[in-house]
């Protein structure tokens, strides 16, 4: 896949932060994340359904700051798709 035939809807799906309804603030985990944030990037891993997305999203919302949100999926096994998306975004 090249930059020219990369679907435009794909970039909006990959970069759209999910909407939060009401979530319980995870104070202890927020404190841990606050210590890591100054390093520039955070990697959260765990099994499906354990709350990774909700934790990250609610933490970002609590900071009231801008962020880059990237949804990793099956197509990301090919690292070139990530760089093609970055190139497409840079050209827009």
Buried (B, 14 or more C-beta within 10 A) or exposed (E): EEBEEBEEEBBEEBEEBEEEEEEEEBEEBBEEBEEEEEEEEEEBEEEEEEBEBBBBBBBBBBEEEEEEEEEEEEEEEEEEBBEBBEEBEEEE
